[in-house]
């Protein structure tokens, strides 16, 4: 799974216990966890208050925004403008996985495979 910004910031700046438990189960099962550098730019604010996030991210593959042409095409075909969400959709499609999000409307507009958190 690839994680959108919303699940990381639900309940404020702290990684909540429900999401931490989800990550822990995924790690124990050997599932791959992904996110993107643009998502981290949206959620990273104060390392002193985000120790759990920093600890969780050690188990993630973090993808750079290096698929700009594919992202731009996804935005054009969907008629949307959120680069971060379009990048998630492109990366998830390439990985053959789903996006965990709190914004199902945005992901539906991008024709992305997702689950709502």
PyMOL CGO cylinders between C-alpha atoms (Angstrom):
from pymol import cmd
from pymol.cgo import CYLINDER

trace = [
    CYLINDER, 0.00, 0.00, 0.00, 1.01, 3.60, -0.51, 0.3, 1, 1, 1, 1, 1, 1,
    CYLINDER, 1.01, 3.60, -0.51, -0.03, 6.17, 2.08, 0.3, 1, 1, 1, 1, 1, 1,
    CYLINDER, -0.03, 6.17, 2.08, -1.52, 9.57, 1.26, 0.3, 1, 1, 1, 1, 1, 1,
    CYLINDER, -1.52, 9.57, 1.26, -1.05, 12.56, 3.58, 0.3, 1, 1, 1, 1, 1, 1,
    CYLINDER, -1.05, 12.56, 3.58, -4.47, 12.32, 5.23, 0.3, 1, 1, 1, 1, 1, 1,
    CYLINDER, -4.47, 12.32, 5.23, -3.90, 9.14, 7.26, 0.3, 1, 1, 1, 1, 1, 1,
    CYLINDER, -3.90, 9.14, 7.26, -0.59, 10.52, 8.56, 0.3, 1, 1, 1, 1, 1, 1,
    CYLINDER, -0.59, 10.52, 8.56, -2.22, 13.70, 9.89, 0.3, 1, 1, 1, 1, 1, 1,
    CYLINDER, -2.22, 13.70, 9.89, -5.56, 12.37, 11.11, 0.3, 1, 1, 1, 1, 1, 1,
    CYLINDER, -5.56, 12.37, 11.11, -5.88, 13.43, 14.72, 0.3, 1, 1, 1, 1, 1, 1,
    CYLINDER, -5.88, 13.43, 14.72, -3.29, 16.18, 14.50, 0.3, 1, 1, 1, 1, 1, 1,
    CYLINDER, -3.29, 16.18, 14.50, 0.44, 15.98, 14.02, 0.3, 1, 1, 1, 1, 1, 1,
    CYLINDER, 0.44, 15.98, 14.02, 0.89, 12.71, 15.91, 0.3, 1, 1, 1, 1, 1, 1,
    CYLINDER, 0.89, 12.71, 15.91, 0.76, 9.33, 14.22, 0.3, 1, 1, 1, 1, 1, 1,
    CYLINDER, 0.76, 9.33, 14.22, -2.37, 7.87, 15.79, 0.3, 1, 1, 1, 1, 1, 1,
    CYLINDER, -2.37, 7.87, 15.79, -2.53, 4.43, 17.41, 0.3, 1, 1, 1, 1, 1, 1,
    CYLINDER, -2.53, 4.43, 17.41, -4.92, 3.00, 14.80, 0.3, 1, 1, 1, 1, 1, 1,
    CYLINDER, -4.92, 3.00, 14.80, -2.55, 3.82, 11.94, 0.3, 1, 1, 1, 1, 1, 1,
    CYLINDER, -2.55, 3.82, 11.94, 0.49, 2.69, 13.94, 0.3, 1, 1, 1, 1, 1, 1,
    CYLINDER, 0.49, 2.69, 13.94, -1.25, -0.68, 14.52, 0.3, 1, 1, 1, 1, 1, 1,
    CYLINDER, -1.25, -0.68, 14.52, -2.01, -0.95, 10.80, 0.3, 1, 1, 1, 1, 1, 1,
    CYLINDER, -2.01, -0.95, 10.80, 1.64, -0.30, 9.94, 0.3, 1, 1, 1, 1, 1, 1,
    CYLINDER, 1.64, -0.30, 9.94, 2.82, -2.78, 12.55, 0.3, 1, 1, 1, 1, 1, 1,
    CYLINDER, 2.82, -2.78, 12.55, 0.58, -5.54, 11.15, 0.3, 1, 1, 1, 1, 1, 1,
    CYLINDER, 0.58, -5.54, 11.15, 1.72, -4.78, 7.61, 0.3, 1, 1, 1, 1, 1, 1,
    CYLINDER, 1.72, -4.78, 7.61, 5.38, -4.93, 8.66, 0.3, 1, 1, 1, 1, 1, 1,
    CYLINDER, 5.38, -4.93, 8.66, 4.83, -8.22, 10.51, 0.3, 1, 1, 1, 1, 1, 1,
    CYLINDER, 4.83, -8.22, 10.51, 3.19, -9.71, 7.39, 0.3, 1, 1, 1, 1, 1, 1,
    CYLINDER, 3.19, -9.71, 7.39, 6.07, -8.52, 5.23, 0.3, 1, 1, 1, 1, 1, 1,
    CYLINDER, 6.07, -8.52, 5.23, 3.86, -6.13, 3.25, 0.3, 1, 1, 1, 1, 1, 1,
    CYLINDER, 3.86, -6.13, 3.25, 5.57, -3.28, 1.47, 0.3, 1, 1, 1, 1, 1, 1,
    CYLINDER, 5.57, -3.28, 1.47, 4.80, 0.22, 2.71, 0.3, 1, 1, 1, 1, 1, 1,
    CYLINDER, 4.80, 0.22, 2.71, 5.24, 3.21, 0.43, 0.3, 1, 1, 1, 1, 1, 1,
    CYLINDER, 5.24, 3.21, 0.43, 4.74, 6.94, 0.38, 0.3, 1, 1, 1, 1, 1, 1,
    CYLINDER, 4.74, 6.94, 0.38, 6.19, 9.84, -1.58, 0.3, 1, 1, 1, 1, 1, 1,
    CYLINDER, 6.19, 9.84, -1.58, 8.46, 12.78, -0.88, 0.3, 1, 1, 1, 1, 1, 1,
    CYLINDER, 8.46, 12.78, -0.88, 5.65, 15.23, -1.75, 0.3, 1, 1, 1, 1, 1, 1,
    CYLINDER, 5.65, 15.23, -1.75, 3.38, 13.55, 0.83, 0.3, 1, 1, 1, 1, 1, 1,
    CYLINDER, 3.38, 13.55, 0.83, 6.11, 13.88, 3.46, 0.3, 1, 1, 1, 1, 1, 1,
    CYLINDER, 6.11, 13.88, 3.46, 6.46, 17.56, 2.56, 0.3, 1, 1, 1, 1, 1, 1,
    CYLINDER, 6.46, 17.56, 2.56, 2.75, 17.93, 3.34, 0.3, 1, 1, 1, 1, 1, 1,
    CYLINDER, 2.75, 17.93, 3.34, 2.91, 16.20, 6.74, 0.3, 1, 1, 1, 1, 1, 1,
    CYLINDER, 2.91, 16.20, 6.74, 6.37, 16.86, 8.18, 0.3, 1, 1, 1, 1, 1, 1,
    CYLINDER, 6.37, 16.86, 8.18, 6.35, 19.81, 10.55, 0.3, 1, 1, 1, 1, 1, 1,
    CYLINDER, 6.35, 19.81, 10.55, 8.06, 19.29, 13.90, 0.3, 1, 1, 1, 1, 1, 1,
    CYLINDER, 8.06, 19.29, 13.90, 10.36, 16.27, 14.39, 0.3, 1, 1, 1, 1, 1, 1,
    CYLINDER, 10.36, 16.27, 14.39, 10.15, 16.67, 18.17, 0.3, 1, 1, 1, 1, 1, 1,
    CYLINDER, 10.15, 16.67, 18.17, 6.40, 16.04, 17.99, 0.3, 1, 1, 1, 1, 1, 1,
    CYLINDER, 6.40, 16.04, 17.99, 6.57, 13.43, 15.22, 0.3, 1, 1, 1, 1, 1, 1,
    CYLINDER, 6.57, 13.43, 15.22, 8.86, 10.76, 16.66, 0.3, 1, 1, 1, 1, 1, 1,
    CYLINDER, 8.86, 10.76, 16.66, 6.37, 7.98, 15.85, 0.3, 1, 1, 1, 1, 1, 1,
    CYLINDER, 6.37, 7.98, 15.85, 6.15, 9.17, 12.25, 0.3, 1, 1, 1, 1, 1, 1,
    CYLINDER, 6.15, 9.17, 12.25, 9.94, 9.19, 11.96, 0.3, 1, 1, 1, 1, 1, 1,
    CYLINDER, 9.94, 9.19, 11.96, 10.10, 5.69, 13.44, 0.3, 1, 1, 1, 1, 1, 1,
    CYLINDER, 10.10, 5.69, 13.44, 7.39, 4.38, 11.11, 0.3, 1, 1, 1, 1, 1, 1,
    CYLINDER, 7.39, 4.38, 11.11, 9.04, 5.86, 8.03, 0.3, 1, 1, 1, 1, 1, 1,
    CYLINDER, 9.04, 5.86, 8.03, 12.07, 3.61, 8.54, 0.3, 1, 1, 1, 1, 1, 1,
    CYLINDER, 12.07, 3.61, 8.54, 9.86, 0.82, 7.16, 0.3, 1, 1, 1, 1, 1, 1,
    CYLINDER, 9.86, 0.82, 7.16, 8.73, 2.75, 4.08, 0.3, 1, 1, 1, 1, 1, 1,
    CYLINDER, 8.73, 2.75, 4.08, 10.05, 3.07, 0.59, 0.3, 1, 1, 1, 1, 1, 1,
    CYLINDER, 10.05, 3.07, 0.59, 9.76, 6.78, -0.13, 0.3, 1, 1, 1, 1, 1, 1,
    CYLINDER, 9.76, 6.78, -0.13, 9.36, 7.67, -3.80, 0.3, 1, 1, 1, 1, 1, 1,
    CYLINDER, 9.36, 7.67, -3.80, 10.69, 10.90, -5.30, 0.3, 1, 1, 1, 1, 1, 1,
    CYLINDER, 10.69, 10.90, -5.30, 8.66, 13.01, -7.70, 0.3, 1, 1, 1, 1, 1, 1,
    CYLINDER, 8.66, 13.01, -7.70, 10.45, 11.79, -10.80, 0.3, 1, 1, 1, 1, 1, 1,
    CYLINDER, 10.45, 11.79, -10.80, 7.53, 10.86, -13.05, 0.3, 1, 1, 1, 1, 1, 1,
    CYLINDER, 7.53, 10.86, -13.05, 6.49, 14.38, -13.96, 0.3, 1, 1, 1, 1, 1, 1,
    CYLINDER, 6.49, 14.38, -13.96, 5.31, 13.57, -17.49, 0.3, 1, 1, 1, 1, 1, 1,
    CYLINDER, 5.31, 13.57, -17.49, 3.08, 10.72, -16.31, 0.3, 1, 1, 1, 1, 1, 1,
    CYLINDER, 3.08, 10.72, -16.31, 1.78, 12.89, -13.47, 0.3, 1, 1, 1, 1, 1, 1,
    CYLINDER, 1.78, 12.89, -13.47, 1.02, 15.75, -15.84, 0.3, 1, 1, 1, 1, 1, 1,
    CYLINDER, 1.02, 15.75, -15.84, -0.81, 13.41, -18.21, 0.3, 1, 1, 1, 1, 1, 1,
    CYLINDER, -0.81, 13.41, -18.21, -2.86, 12.00, -15.31, 0.3, 1, 1, 1, 1, 1, 1,
    CYLINDER, -2.86, 12.00, -15.31, -3.83, 15.55, -14.31, 0.3, 1, 1, 1, 1, 1, 1,
    CYLINDER, -3.83, 15.55, -14.31, -4.78, 16.40, -17.89, 0.3, 1, 1, 1, 1, 1, 1,
    CYLINDER, -4.78, 16.40, -17.89, -6.93, 13.31, -18.45, 0.3, 1, 1, 1, 1, 1, 1,
    CYLINDER, -6.93, 13.31, -18.45, -8.65, 13.64, -15.06, 0.3, 1, 1, 1, 1, 1, 1,
    CYLINDER, -8.65, 13.64, -15.06, -9.19, 17.38, -15.22, 0.3, 1, 1, 1, 1, 1, 1,
    CYLINDER, -9.19, 17.38, -15.22, -7.74, 17.72, -11.72, 0.3, 1, 1, 1, 1, 1, 1,
    CYLINDER, -7.74, 17.72, -11.72, -4.87, 19.83, -10.40, 0.3, 1, 1, 1, 1, 1, 1,
    CYLINDER, -4.87, 19.83, -10.40, -3.42, 18.18, -7.25, 0.3, 1, 1, 1, 1, 1, 1,
    CYLINDER, -3.42, 18.18, -7.25, 0.11, 17.12, -8.19, 0.3, 1, 1, 1, 1, 1, 1,
    CYLINDER, 0.11, 17.12, -8.19, 0.65, 15.20, -4.94, 0.3, 1, 1, 1, 1, 1, 1,
    CYLINDER, 0.65, 15.20, -4.94, -2.47, 13.06, -5.44, 0.3, 1, 1, 1, 1, 1, 1,
    CYLINDER, -2.47, 13.06, -5.44, -1.74, 12.48, -9.12, 0.3, 1, 1, 1, 1, 1, 1,
    CYLINDER, -1.74, 12.48, -9.12, 1.79, 11.40, -8.25, 0.3, 1, 1, 1, 1, 1, 1,
    CYLINDER, 1.79, 11.40, -8.25, 0.40, 8.93, -5.69, 0.3, 1, 1, 1, 1, 1, 1,
    CYLINDER, 0.40, 8.93, -5.69, -1.94, 7.54, -8.36, 0.3, 1, 1, 1, 1, 1, 1,
    CYLINDER, -1.94, 7.54, -8.36, 0.90, 7.10, -10.85, 0.3, 1, 1, 1, 1, 1, 1,
    CYLINDER, 0.90, 7.10, -10.85, 3.22, 5.44, -8.32, 0.3, 1, 1, 1, 1, 1, 1,
    CYLINDER, 3.22, 5.44, -8.32, 0.47, 3.16, -6.98, 0.3, 1, 1, 1, 1, 1, 1,
    CYLINDER, 0.47, 3.16, -6.98, -0.41, 2.06, -10.51, 0.3, 1, 1, 1, 1, 1, 1,
    CYLINDER, -0.41, 2.06, -10.51, 3.26, 1.35, -11.30, 0.3, 1, 1, 1, 1, 1, 1,
    CYLINDER, 3.26, 1.35, -11.30, 3.62, -0.67, -8.07, 0.3, 1, 1, 1, 1, 1, 1,
    CYLINDER, 3.62, -0.67, -8.07, 0.32, -2.52, -8.56, 0.3, 1, 1, 1, 1, 1, 1,
    CYLINDER, 0.32, -2.52, -8.56, -0.95, -1.42, -5.17, 0.3, 1, 1, 1, 1, 1, 1,
    CYLINDER, -0.95, -1.42, -5.17, -3.63, 0.78, -3.64, 0.3, 1, 1, 1, 1, 1, 1,
    CYLINDER, -3.63, 0.78, -3.64, -3.58, 4.18, -1.97, 0.3, 1, 1, 1, 1, 1, 1,
    CYLINDER, -3.58, 4.18, -1.97, -4.68, 4.54, 1.67, 0.3, 1, 1, 1, 1, 1, 1,
    CYLINDER, -4.68, 4.54, 1.67, -6.38, 7.94, 1.75, 0.3, 1, 1, 1, 1, 1, 1,
    CYLINDER, -6.38, 7.94, 1.75, -8.84, 10.14, 3.58, 0.3, 1, 1, 1, 1, 1, 1,
    CYLINDER, -8.84, 10.14, 3.58, -9.83, 11.80, 0.27, 0.3, 1, 1, 1, 1, 1, 1,
    CYLINDER, -9.83, 11.80, 0.27, -11.80, 9.25, -1.75, 0.3, 1, 1, 1, 1, 1, 1,
    CYLINDER, -11.80, 9.25, -1.75, -13.26, 11.97, -3.99, 0.3, 1, 1, 1, 1, 1, 1,
    CYLINDER, -13.26, 11.97, -3.99, -9.82, 13.13, -5.08, 0.3, 1, 1, 1, 1, 1, 1,
    CYLINDER, -9.82, 13.13, -5.08, -8.66, 9.59, -5.81, 0.3, 1, 1, 1, 1, 1, 1,
    CYLINDER, -8.66, 9.59, -5.81, -11.86, 8.69, -7.65, 0.3, 1, 1, 1, 1, 1, 1,
    CYLINDER, -11.86, 8.69, -7.65, -11.34, 11.72, -9.87, 0.3, 1, 1, 1, 1, 1, 1,
    CYLINDER, -11.34, 11.72, -9.87, -7.87, 10.40, -10.71, 0.3, 1, 1, 1, 1, 1, 1,
    CYLINDER, -7.87, 10.40, -10.71, -9.24, 6.92, -11.44, 0.3, 1, 1, 1, 1, 1, 1,
    CYLINDER, -9.24, 6.92, -11.44, -6.92, 5.54, -8.76, 0.3, 1, 1, 1, 1, 1, 1,
    CYLINDER, -6.92, 5.54, -8.76, -7.25, 2.31, -6.81, 0.3, 1, 1, 1, 1, 1, 1,
    CYLINDER, -7.25, 2.31, -6.81, -7.69, 3.27, -3.16, 0.3, 1, 1, 1, 1, 1, 1,
    CYLINDER, -7.69, 3.27, -3.16, -9.05, 2.35, 0.24, 0.3, 1, 1, 1, 1, 1, 1,
    CYLINDER, -9.05, 2.35, 0.24, -10.43, 4.93, 2.63, 0.3, 1, 1, 1, 1, 1, 1,
    CYLINDER, -10.43, 4.93, 2.63, -8.84, 5.32, 6.04, 0.3, 1, 1, 1, 1, 1, 1,
]
cmd.load_cgo(trace, "trace")
